[in-house]
Amino acid sequence: RAAAESLLGRWGTPEDVARVARFLASPAAAFVTGQVIPTRLIDQIIPAENVSSRIRFRGGRWPGLWVGQGDVPGIGLTLFNATAAWEQLLFVITDVAAYAISPIDRSSPLPTLMT
């Protein structure tokens, strides 16, 4: 019944998953943005004021928009998907990757994880 109610009316096949994986690993997916960061994977959250802004950034950067990746001192390779000025960014560190994000409200519920 669940498969019948899905958008395609069937279960996904291994080939379906392989096609998506090939696409995401290809240059064609270079502009795919958006990150889902499971909270159980978060090791640390660092406010931008505690991070050097001397980064090597690759991607699109306009006033108030960061989309791409950069080598951040003390953190390493970081994926940027942010819509705020540097001072408002938060760096979310997981055991898999680091992310620069711009939450709507920096104060809740993040203080317990911030260093």
ZIRAKA-V553434 format. One record per pair of residues at least 12 apart in sequence whose ideal C-beta (glycine too) atoms are under 8 Angstrom apart, sorted by the first residue. I is the first residue (numbers start at 0). J is the second residue. If there is no record, write none. Layout:
I & J
I & J
This chain:
30 & 66
32 & 66
32 & 80
33 & 80
34 & 78
34 & 80
34 & 98
34 & 100
36 & 91
36 & 93
36 & 98
36 & 100
40 & 93
40 & 94
40 & 95
41 & 91
41 & 92
41 & 93
41 & 112
42 & 92
42 & 93
42 & 94
43 & 91
43 & 92
43 & 112
43 & 114
44 & 89
44 & 90
44 & 91
44 & 92
44 & 109
44 & 112
44 & 113
44 & 114
45 & 74
45 & 89
45 & 90
45 & 92
45 & 113
45 & 114
46 & 88
46 & 89
46 & 90
46 & 105
46 & 113
47 & 85
47 & 86
47 & 87
47 & 88
47 & 89
47 & 90
47 & 99
48 & 86
49 & 114
50 & 71
50 & 72
50 & 73
50 & 74
50 & 90
51 & 71
51 & 72
51 & 73
52 & 85
53 & 72
54 & 69
54 & 70
54 & 71
54 & 72
54 & 77
55 & 69
55 & 70
56 & 68
56 & 69
56 & 79
57 & 69
58 & 79
62 & 84
63 & 82
63 & 83
63 & 84
64 & 81
64 & 82
65 & 79
65 & 80
65 & 81
65 & 82
65 & 88
65 & 99
66 & 79
66 & 80
66 & 81
67 & 79
69 & 99
71 & 90
71 & 97
71 & 99
74 & 90
74 & 92
74 & 97
75 & 97
76 & 96
76 & 97
77 & 90
77 & 96
77 & 97
77 & 98
77 & 99
78 & 96
78 & 97
78 & 98
78 & 99
79 & 98
79 & 99
80 & 98
80 & 99
80 & 100
81 & 99
81 & 100
81 & 101
82 & 101
83 & 101
87 & 101
87 & 105
88 & 100
88 & 101
89 & 101
89 & 102
89 & 105
89 & 109
89 & 113
